[in-house]
């Protein structure tokens, strides 16, 4: 990685697909409104969320105690992100106003120093950063930053983005290697990849530097989390566990990790951020660490559906090839996070193995988390179910026979919603005048290289049949190199250009032609 030759995602994509259009429409018309009602405690048959109410309290608009999970703010953030992506395909004035009003509420809750977080804003700002391992402040910040970036990209509105830049400036004043700052990192990762998305917009070196710091500091000895426990006497659920601090991917520095360990969602969020930083900084050792984690998961710790995190205990990876079909956990969020990791590895190195896993997850391990009507959901994605065993044997109580209306810990449905509504961003990548088709999803896109542009139409009956038609319209005399992903399951194929058998070069899971 001695020079930047990496691929970029193509942003100007519109999905026109017989498989994905209905999934995206159900997400837009059912999941996103349903979650909005959940955030506002308007669903009588589920446990109240208190999300919007907490922001109103933090903004001084009403008096009440904080209620809900400590990470409840992240549900609002993921709703904003999913709703923003849906606006790209389906402009909706009412939905956009709901987002705008929510953004105003969030900004009203922001503290003078830039801090955003309802838990400590309500319960006492003096206790901020006293339980970084478990209290999700940086996790919520990361999701809110991703929401701000998404809303800015889709609408051009930067109110939330500017508020989050203020928050990031505050975080940067608290954490870092300098004397007087906290030498710490999040207990639940996601801010690393969010900071890199912010850096893509701002090109501010401090945003890249902060993301890299959180990654490089992680797992150093003595372990920060151990010192935090001793200082603040916080509860530690893994005291007698074989996990210890590996649950948080903090048992060793990231470059020394050889196996994917601990909480699966945390892990793949971290690996995604690592891949982003490696790509931007040309860090070979970090890239090698990413590849080691990739190999550990894909070769030895992943289900045939792409699901990861086999154990209900800790929602975690276990040992190699421990993949029970009946006790499976396979959290929907973990599958979503694995798509993020695969996409970032694909942008690092344009190899078909990354597109293969991305495809497998998108059609299997992720969307199994929602019913076809978008009104019920799996948190755990079982491969086999025995109703009597699930009802009467304690070890199987986490496996549900039927999808649930919602969850008290409601991370999975909105996480899936933001993935589904942004699926167009995974179809194509581009490296200068090379265009890569990673997924066979019907779509239209426009790509640019310098002053040259090309308009693409991709038509397919995928996954029901393997016929794919690609049309490229570009200026006369301008050539583009096209690379088609050849899925690892494909044993026979035929390739034609303008009705004639085409010449191509095959390499790393792609068919290259001009």
N, C-alpha and C positions, 0 to 999 in steps of 0.2 A: 504494500500500500504506500509506495513512495511518491505517488502522484494521484490526484483525484481523477478517477475515471469511473465514477459511480453513476448509477441510474437515478433519475428523478421520477416521482409519480406524475402522471398527466392529470391536471386538475379540471380541465374543461371537458367533462365527460357527462353524457346523459344516457341513462340506462333505458333500453328498449328491449325487454327480454320476456319471453313467455313464462319462464320459471320465476325470475326475480321480481318482475313487476307486481304480481299479486302479493308476494311476501312484503315488498316495500309498501304497498298500498294498505295492507292490513296493519302494518306497523304504524303507518301515518294516521289511519282513521280509527284504530282501536287502541293500540298500546300507548301511544303518546297522549291521547286524551284521558285514557284510563289512569295513567301515571299522574297526570295533572290533578285529577280528582283525588288520588291517593295523597299527593303532596299537600293538598288543602283539606284533608280529613273529611272528604265528602263521600266516602264509601263505608256504609254502615256495617258491612259484614267482614271487615278486616281490621286489624290493629291500627290505631291512628298513627300517622307518620309524624305529625307536628312540625314538619319541615318549614313550611311557609310561616306557621305561627312562631317558630323559633326566630326566624329572621325579623318578624314584626316586633318581637320582644327586644331583640338585639338592637333594632333601629329606634327603640323608644316609642313605638306606636301603640304598645299595650303592655300591661304588666302581667307577668306569669313567670313560673320557673321553667328552666330548660327541660324538655322532655324528649324521649326517643334515644336512639343510639348516639354514641359520642361522634360517630362519623356521619350523622344524618345529613349534614350540608351537602355531601357528595351526591345524594339523590337528586337534589335540585340542579346541581351542575350537570349531571348526566342527562337530565331531562332537557336542559337548555341545549346541550350539544346535539342530542338526537333530533329535537325540534328544529334546530338550525339547519341540519343537513336535509331534513325533509323539505324545508323552504326552497332549497336549491332545485328540487324536482317539481315541487308543487307549491308555488307562491300562495300564501294564505294570510290575508291582512289581520284576521282575528288572532291567529296563532302568533304572528309577529308582534302584535300588541301585547299578548300575554307574556312573551319573552321580554319585551321592552319594560313592561311594568315590573317584572321579576328582577330585571337588572337594576332598575331604580331602587327597589327594595334592598337589594344586596348592597348597593352603594351607600344607601342610608345607614346600613349597619356597620359600614367600614369605620374603623377607629382612626383618630387623628394621625397615628403613626403609620397607617396603611394596613394594619392587621384586619383580616376578615375571618371570622369563625364564631359561630353562635354559642358554642359550648362555653368557652372561656369569656366571651363578651358578656354572657349572662351570669355565669357562676363566679367570675372574678379574674380579671386580666392579670392580676399579680401572680397567678398560678400557671401562666402560659409556659410552655416548654419544660414542664416538670415531669411529664410522662410521655416523652417523644416516642418511646417504644410502643405504647399501646393506644395513645389517644388521638392518633390520626390527623393531627393538625396539618402536617405537610402533605398527607394524602388528600385531604379535602382541598388544600390549596392547589395541588396538582390537577385534580378534576375540574376545579373552577377555572383554572388557567386554560385547560383544553377546551372548555366550553366557550371561553372568551375568544380563543383563536378561531374556533369553528364559526361563531357568530360573526366575527369580523370578516372572515373569508367569504361567507355567503352573502352578507348584507352590506358590508363596508362600514358598519357602525362600530365605533371603537370605544364607547363608554365603558363597557365591562373590561375591555382590553387595557385601557388606561388605568382603571382601578386595580387590575391585577398586576400591572407593571409597578404601581406604587407598592402593592403587597410584596412583590418579588424584591423590590429595593429594600423593604424592611427585613425580609428574610435574609437577604444578603448582608445586612448589618448585624444580624444575630449569629449566622453560621459561617464558618470559614477557617482557614488555617492560621489566620493572624492572631496575635495575642489579644486577649480580651473577648474573643468570639467563642461560641460553643463549637467544640470539635465533635460534631454529631451528625447524624443522618436519619432519615425517616424509618420508623418501624414498619410502615406499609408503603412500599415504593409506588410511585407513579409520577411524582414531580420531576424525576429525571427526564423522562420522555416528554413531559409537558414543557419543561424549560427549553428543550431542543426545538420544539415547535415554535416557541416564542422567539428563539434565536433566529429561526428561518425568516421571521418577519423583521426583527429589529437589527440583526447583525451586531448587536451589542455584545462585546467580548465578555462582559460580566455575567451574562445569562449563560453562555457556554461554560464559563469558568465555574459557576455555581453547580451546574449539572455534573461537571466532571469531578468537582470536589466531593459531592455526595457519593459518587461511585468510588472514587479513590480512597476515601476515608472509611468506607464500610468494611467492617471486619478486622480493622487494625486492633492490635493488642496494646494495652489492656482494653477490653471491649467497653465501649461507651455505655451500652445498656446495663452492664454489670455495675458500673460506677453509679449510674442513675438510680438503680434499685437500692443501692446502699445509701445514697444521699437522701432520697425522698421516701424510702420505705414503701414503695409501690408493690402491688400484688404482682406475682409472677407465675402464670399458670403452667409454665413448662419447667418448673424447678426440679421435679423428679422425673422428667421426661428424657428419653434418649435424644430428643431434638436439641435441647438447650438453646443456644442462640442461633443455631443453624435454622431453626424455624423461621427466623427473620433474615436468612441469608447473611448473617453477621458473625458466623463462627470462624471465618477466615477471610482475608482480602480476596476480592473478586478474581484477581489474576491467578490465585492459588487454588480456586475451586475446580474440582475435577468431575463432580457429579451434580445434577440438579437435585436440590434438597429443600426440605421445608415446605411452607405454605405455597401451593402451586401458583396462585394468582400473583402473590407478591413476587415470586421468582420470575415469571415471564414478563411482568412489568419492568423489573430490574434489568433483565437481559435485553429488552427492547431499548431501554435508555442507554445501556452499554453499547449496543450496536450503533445507535445514533451518534454517540460521542466518538466511537472508534472511526466512524465514517467521516466525521467532520475534522477530526484531529490527526488522521492517518496513524492511529495508534495500533501497531501490529500486535502488541501483547494483549490489548483489550479485544481486538478482533479474534485472536486465538482463543481467548477465554469464552467469547460468544460461541465460537464453533465447537468448543468442548462441551458447553451446555446444550447446544443444539444436538450434538451427537448423543449425549447422554439421554436426552428426552426421546428423540425420534427413533433411535436404534434400540432402546432398552426400557423406556418408561412411558410409552404412549399406547393407547388402545387403538384397535383397528379403525375406529371412528374418528380418531384424532384427539379424543378426550384425554386429559391428563389429570394427575392428582388422584391416585387410586384409593387413598385412605380417608375415611371419614374423620379419623383421629388427626386433628390438625389440618384437615382439608389439604392433604400433603402428598408429596412423592414418598415412596417407600424405597425398597431395594429393586435392583434390576429384575425385570420380568415378573414382578409381583403385580399381576393385572387380573384380579378376580372379576368374573362377569356378574356375580350376584351381589357382592359387597362393594362394588364400584361406587366411587364418589363422583368424579368427573364433573366438577362444578362448571356451569355454563360460563361464568366469568373467566375461568381458566382457559377454556377453549377460545373465547374472544381474545384474551391476552396472547394466546399462542399465535393467532392470526397476526396480531401486531408484531410479534417477534419475527414470524416468517417473512412478513412484508419488509421489515427493516433489514433482514439478512439478504433478501432479494435485491434491495437497493445497494447493499454493500458489494454483493457479488452475484451477477446475473446467472444463477444456476437453477436448473429445472427442479432440483430437489426441494427448494424453498417454495416454488410455485405449486409443486405436488401436494405439500402439506397444507398450504393455504387453501387449495381446492378441496382437499379432503375435509378440512374443518368447516369450510363455508357450507358444504352440502350435507354434512353429517353432524359433527360434534357441537356446532353452535345452534343452528336453527331447530334442533331437537328440543331446545329449551323453551319453545313456544308452540302452542297449538295452532292449527291452521286458521282458526278464527281470531287468533291474537288475544284471547280472553283468559287463558290459563297457561301455567308455566312450570317448567322443571328447574329447580335449583341443582338437584342431583340428577344425572342422566343415566339411568340404569340400562344395562345390556340384557339383563334377564330379571324377571320378577316372579316371586312366589308369594301371593297375597297372604296366606296364612303365616308364613315365616316372617314377613314384614310386619304383621300385626302382633305376633306373639314372641318373637325372638329379639331381644334388646339390641343385639349387634346389627340388626337389619332395619332398625327403626328410621334411619335416615333415608331409606329408599322408599319413595312414594309410588304407589300403584297408578295413581292418576295425577295429572298436572294440577297444580294448586292455583287458586284465584290470585294470590299475592303472598308476600313474605314480610315478616317483621323486619328481617334484614333483607332489604329489597334491592340488593346490588345487581342481581342477574338480569331481570327484565329490561331495565334501562340501559345496561351495558350492551345487551343484544340489540336493542333498538338503535343505539348509535352506530353499531357495526352495520346493521342492515341498511340503514339510510345512507351510509357512506360507502356502500359496496362498489360503487363506480370507481372509486379512487384506487382500487386494487387491480383493475383490469389491465392497465397499460403502465409501462415505465418507458422512459426515454433517456438515451445517452447521446447527446448531440443529434446527429441525423439518423441514429438507430432507434427504431421503434420496436418495443417488445410487447407481444400479446401474451400475457401471463394466464389469463382466464378467458374461457369462451363464453362470455356473457354478452348477449345482444346489446349493442350500444352505438352511440355516435360520439365522436371526439374530434377536437381540433388540436394539432400539435404545431409547435413553432421551433425553428432553428435559425437564429439570426433573423434575416428578413424573409426567410422561406417559411411557408406554412403548408400543411396538408390536412385535408378533411377525411375522416375515417368513418366508415359504416361497417359494423360487424353484425352479421345475421347468423343465427344458430338455433337449432332445436334442442340444444344441450340442456339437461343431461339425458333427455329421452332418446335423442339420436345424435350421431357424430358428424352430421353435415354442418360445415362452417363455411360461410362466404364472407370474405373481406374485400371491401372496395376502398381504394385510396385515390383521392383526387388531389393532385398537386400541380404546381405551375409547370408549364412546358419547359423541358430541359433540366428540371430539378429532379434529382434522384434521392430516394430514401432507402435505407437498408431495413428490412423487416425480419424479425425473428419470432417464430411461432413456437409456443411452448408445446413440447411433445410429452403428454402425461406419461408417468412411469408405468401405468397399467396398459398403455396402448401397444399392441403387438403388430398391427398392420395399419397402414394409412396410404392415402393417395393425395398428391399435391399438384394442383394445376394453376397456371397463371394464364389468364385470357384463354382458357379452354384447352391449353396445351400442357403436357407433362412438364413440370418445372425442374430446373436444376437448383440444388440447394447444398449447403454445407451443414452437417449435423455436429453439434458440440454442446456439452454440458446440459443436455435436455432441451435444446432449442434447435429449430430448423431455420437457418439463415438464408435469405434470398434477397435479391434486389428487384 
